[in-house]
Amino acid sequence: MYSVPDGLRYTKTHEWFKLDGKVATVGITDYAQHQLTDVVYIEMPKVGDAKKAGEVLLTVESVKSAEEVYAPVSGTISEINKVLENQPELINKDSYANWLVKIKISDTPGGMSAAEYKKLIGE
């Protein structure tokens, strides 16, 4: 039922990330966006903010609730997806194409494989 692409890493708190050298592109999973329903606002961090894995990264607000998104890796915010500032609903259309932030990583990232994440969400 939920899309869980291979080649990404996943967290127990429903974030995904993709490594490209020392940069992790981060977003929320299809499962997470389904739970939120219609996303109406995303409170983005600032470029240059340092985050530790497991810390609150940003907040996603929907018509149903506001949920915190956690940093899946430690590092510094190198880029935010500015398109989502004006069109946060794009998360609901494709939560993998519409990443949230990019983090220049400062640690060795963990995360789960697609198969492990599918087990977590009961797929």
N, C-alpha and C positions, 0 to 999 in steps of 0.2 A: 504494500500500500504506500509506504513512504520511499522516497528516492534516497539511496545511500550509495553515492558513487565510489568506485574503487579509486585508489591513488591519492585519497585524502586521509588525514588523521582526524579522529573524533575524541570528544571528551564526554564524561558522564553527565556534564551539565549542558550538553547538546550544542556545543560549538564544533565547527570543523576548521581545519587549517591545512594549508598546502605550503610545503617548503620549496623555496627557490633560492638555493644557496643559503645565505644568512638572513633571508627575509621570509617571514610567514604571513601569508594572506589568510585572513580570519573572517569567518561568517557564522551564521547560525544554520542549523540543519533544517531540512524539510520537516522533520518531526516537530522541531521547536516552532517553526512558523505556523504549522497547523494548530498547535496548542494555543498560540497567541491569538489567532484569527487575524482580523484586519489591522495591519500595522499603520499607525497614524503619525508617529514621531520617533526619531532616534536622537538621543542625547549623546553626541560624539565626544570622544576625548580630544585633547589638543595634540597636534603634531609636536613631538619632542617630549611628551609625557612618558615617564618610565613606569613600567608595570611589571609586577611579579606574577608568575603563573599562579592562577587561583584567585587573584585579586579582581575586584569589579573593574571591568574594562569600559563599559558603557551601559546605557539603559535603553531598552526598546519598549515603546508604549503602543498598546493596541486599544481597540474599542473595549476590550475585555479587561485588560490589566496592564501593569508596567512590570517588566521583568529585567533583572540584571543579567548582563552577558559578562562572562568571566574570561580573563586572559588565559589562553591555553598554553602560552609560552611566556618566559620572562624576556624583557627587552624594552626598546624605545619605539613609540609610535612614529613611523616614518611617513605614513600617508593615511588619509581618511577618504572614504568614497563620498565625494561631495554631491554626486547625483542623488544619493539617498537623503540628503538634507532637505531637498525640495520634493522628492518622490519616494518617501519611505515605503509606500505600498509595493514597490518593485520587489521587496523581500518576499511578499506573498506570491508573486508570479514565478520567481526562480531564486531560491535562497542560496544557490551555489554560484550562479552567474553574478549575483549582486552581493559581493563581499562587503564587509564593514570597514576594516582597517588592515593596514600592513604594519608588521612589527619587525624591526631589526632585532633579531634574537641574540640573547646573551647567555643562553644555557643550552643544554642538550634537551630538545623537546621529547616528550613522551607521547601519550595519546594512544587511542585504540585503532585497530584496522577497521575497515568497513564490515568485515564478518563479525568482529567482536561487538561493534556498535549495533549491528542488526540484532544480535542476541539481547543486548541491553534493552532495546525498545520492543522486543517481542516479535521481530519480523522473521 
